[in-house]
Amino acid sequence: MRRSFAVLAGVLLVGACALPASASAADGDGDGDQGFTLKDPRITESSGLAASRLHPGVYWTHNDSGDGPYVYAVDSRTGRTVARITLRGIGSPRDVEAVSIGPDNEIYLGDIGDNLGGKWPYVWIYRLPEPKELKDQTVTAAQYVVKYANGPRDAESLIVHPKTGRVYIIDKKEDGGHLYEGPATLSGSGANIFKPIAPVDLWATDAAFSPDGRQLAVRGYFGGISYDWNGGRIKRAGQLDVPLQDQGEGVSYSADGTKLLYSSEGADSEVVAKDVPGLPPASKSPSARGSSGSGGSLGVLGGGSLKAGAVIVAAGALALFGVRRLRRRG
């Protein structure tokens, strides 16, 4: 969801001064799970991120409103697009805000953004098989109508459980939203009703399941939370080491589950990798060296060094002053 972030320019300026300079993430170093840069000039508003299980090292992403029925496969070792998939058999996308990979290597796209702040009577989910060959091609997709049990709302987080295939959505609310559960199987006829099952203590811009389905990572603009899944009865496990980004709207686990990768809107935007919290050292990627990726980081509302704390204080002050005045656009 595009937003004017002029109000937050001070935060980024303070972050640039207070935190170590970041290195370019991906120049063909052969280890894309350590972070990379989206180099395709067509990808200017990356609003979701998902690691392919069929094609190691490839991440799927998409623009939000105004692009068309497309999803992009990006080689994380180079940051370059290796395929653009055109969806066939669906209507005109309105505001695609999320991507997730379900069982059997199926791609789910959430056309769930609501530029009017919760006015659309329904939104859509698209499902398509992940192509076995990565090349520009057109793929037939299924389209599902989604309604919420308690009325329309804006959302940017759609997740598909990697074991059960059940689809979930987290709505985007400044003071915290809810996890919504869809039916056990999506129906192509009639509306699929999503019901709230648990509160989420974050202004959520994206979410991701761990490959084993036991953990749920939820990110926002200013931090993130890790939850134990517990069959949907989520329990807060800790905070995430979310990087400071211009407009962070994407998160994905790496295919091996050892990293969380965070993406942002903007041309030539950087995808930053961080270690998954709580993993024993032996479980982490052997190439990890301290803090993975680049850029400073924020916890949910704090943490890190004294300098990072200064950035957080500045972010909080500016957010309280200006965030309610940000114009909602798609």
N, C-alpha and C positions, 0 to 999 in steps of 0.2 A: 504494500500500500504506500503510494508516494506521499511524502510529507515534506513541507518546507522545514528544514532543520536549521534555519538561520538562528532561531532562538537558542539552539544548542551549539552554535559555532564556538562560543567561549569555552565550552567543555572540551571540544576537540583541540582548541588552541592550548589550553592548560595541559591537556594530556600530551600534546606534542612536546611541550617544554619540560614536563615533569617526568616522563617515562623514557626509557632507552629508545633510540632510533631503531626502527624495524628494518630487517633485511628483506629483499624481494624474495617471495616464497617459492616461486616455481620457475626455474630456468633450466628445466630438464635435468634436475639433480637425481632422478630415478626413485624418489621417495615421496610421492604425492600425498600420502597420508600425513606428512609433516607440514602440509599447507601448500597452497598454490594460488595463482592469480588467474581470474577469468579473463581470457585474452580476446574472446570473440566480441567484436564491436556491436553485434546484434544483442548481446546480453548486457543490458544497461540497468535492469531492475530485477535482479535475481531475488526472488521472494520465497524460495524453498530449495532444499538440498536433500538428496538421498543417495546413499552408496549402492551401487549395483552389486548384486551377488553373482550374477551371471558373467559379468565382465570385470575382473579384478582391477582396481585402480581407477574405474570410471565412476563419475558422479553425475546424477541427473539434476538438472535445474530448469528454470523457466522464468520468464518475465511475468509481471502481473498484468494490469489492464493495458489494453491498447496494442498488444503484440499479435495475437492470433492463436490458432489451435496448435501450438508448437511446444515441444519439450526437447531439451538439448542434452546430449551426452558429452561430457567433458573428461578428457584424459588428465588425471590429476598430476601426472609426471611432467606434463608440459603446460597445462592450463588451456590447451587448445580444444576446440569442439571437434569431435570425431563423427558426430551424426546429429542432424536435426530431424526429428520425427514430426510429421504432420498428422494430426488426428482427423480421421474421416468418420462420418456417421453421427456427428454431434452438432448442436447449434453453435451460435457465435458465443465464444467465451466472454464473460463479463468482467471478472476480476479473479484470476487464478492466483491463489496465495500459498499453496502447499503441495508437496509431492511426497509420496511414501511408496515403499516397495512391500507388497504383500506376499503371501505364500505362492509358490509356483512362479516366481519371478514376474509378477504382474505389477504394473505401474498404476498408481492411483493419483489423480490430480484433483485437488479441492478448489473448485470455482466458488469459493465461500466468502470472499470479501464483500462487504456491503458498504459502498461509498456513502450511503445516506445514514449510516450509523444504526442500522437495524430496521430497515424499511422494506427490504425485499420480502415478499411472501414466501419465497422458496429460493434455494440455491442448488448447485449441481455438483455431483462427483462424476469424474470420468475414469474409466478403467480400460487398460489396454495391455496386451502381452508385451513384455520386454523383447525387442528384436534380438534374434540370435546372432545376426550380422549387423555390425555397426556401420551404417551408411545412411545418407539422406534417403528417406523413404516415407511413404504414406501408410498408416496402419489404422485399421478399423477399431473404433473404441465404443464401449457401452456407456450410456449416459443414465444417471440416476438422479431423481428429484429428491431433495432433502428439505424437510421442515423440522423446526424445533418444537418440542412439546409446550414450551412456555413462551412462544412468540419469536418473531424475527430478531436477528442479532448479527453483529459483525464478528468475523472470525478469520484467523490467519493460520491456524494449526490444525492439520488433519494427519492422523496416524493410523496405520493398519497393523494390528498385532501380527507379528511374524509367524506365530504358531496357529492361531485360530482363524485369522483372516478377518476378524471383526474390525469395523471401522469406528473411529472415535474422532471427535472434534473438540477443541478447546476454544471457547469464545474469547474475544479480546475486549477486556474491560479494564479501565484505568485502576480501579480499586480491587482488582482480582476477579477472575471469572470462574467457570465451571467446566469440568470434563463431561462431555456428552457422549452417550453410548448409542450407536446405531443398532438396527436389528441384526440378528445372528447372520442373516444373509440378505444382501441388498436386493430389492425387487425392482425390475425394470418397468413395472406397471404400477401406477399410483405413487404416492409420496412415501418416502422412508422417514419415519419419525425418530428423531434423536432426543433422548431424555437425559437430563442432568443427573449424574450419579455421585459427584464429588467436587468440592471446591478446589480451586487452584489459586494459590496466593501470589499471583503475578499478572502483570499486564502482558499477556503472552503473544509473541509474534511467530513462534514456531515450536515444534516439539518432535521428538524422535524416540522410538523404542530401541533398546539394546537388541543385538541380534538374537539373544536367547529369550527375549520378551519379558525379562524379569525387572528391568529398570525403565523408567520413563524420564527423559530429559526435557525440560521446558525452559525456553529462553525468552527474554524480553529485551527491550532496548538497554536496560541498565543492570541486568543480572540474569541469573537463572537458578533453577531448583532441580535437584535430582530426587525422584520419588521411587520407592519400592512399589512395584506394580500390584502385587497381592490380588490378582484377579480382578482388578478395577477398584478395589478398596485401597486407593493409593495412600501411602504413608511417606511423609517427608523424610528423606535420608540425608540431605545436606545441600550445600550451595554449590553452584557450578562456577568454574573459573572462566567466565564469559569475557571475551576481549572487548576493548573499547573500539567500537566501529561507528561509522557515520550513520548508518541506518540498518542495524542488524536484524534480518528477518529470516534467516535460515539456520538450521542445525541438523546434523546427521552424525550418527555413529559411523566409524569406519567399519568395513566389512568384518574385520576380526574383533571388533568390540573394544579395542584398547584406546581409541581416540574419539574425541568429539570434535567435529569440524564445524566452524561457524562462518556463515557467509553474510554478505551485506549487499544492499542495492548500490548502484553506481557503476559507471564505466570503469573497466579495468580494476574491479574490486577484488580485494584479497580475501581468500578463504583461509582462516586461521585454525590450526590444530592445537588441541590441548589434551593432556592425559585425562582419561576417565577417572574421576575420583574414587578412591577406595579399593583400587585394584592392587594386589600384591605385586612387588617388583618383578617377579618372574613372569607375570601376565602381561607386562607392558612391552611395547614394541622394542626390539633390541637396538634400534637406531635412535631411540629417544635420548635426548640430551637435556636434562633439566626441564625447563618450561618449553613445551613444544610450540611451534609456530612462532608468530611475531606479534608485536603490539602489546600494549598494556592490557590489564585485565581487571574486571570488576566482579565482586561476589554479588549476592542478592542485593545487599545494600551496604556492603562494607568489606573489610578484609584486605590483605595484601600489605604492601609497604606503606610507609608514611606518605610517600609521594602519591601512591595510588589513592590513599585516603583523601588527599587534598583534591584529587580529581573527582572523587565521589561526592565530597562536600559541595564542590562547585556544581556538579551535575544535579544534585538534589535541589540546590537553591534555584538554579535556572529552571529546573523542571517544575517546581512549585509555582514559580512566577509565570512561566510561559506555556507550559504544556497544554493547559486547558484552552489556550487560545490558538493552538495549531489548527490550521484548516484541514478538514478531512477530505482527502482526494483519493482517487484510485489511479 
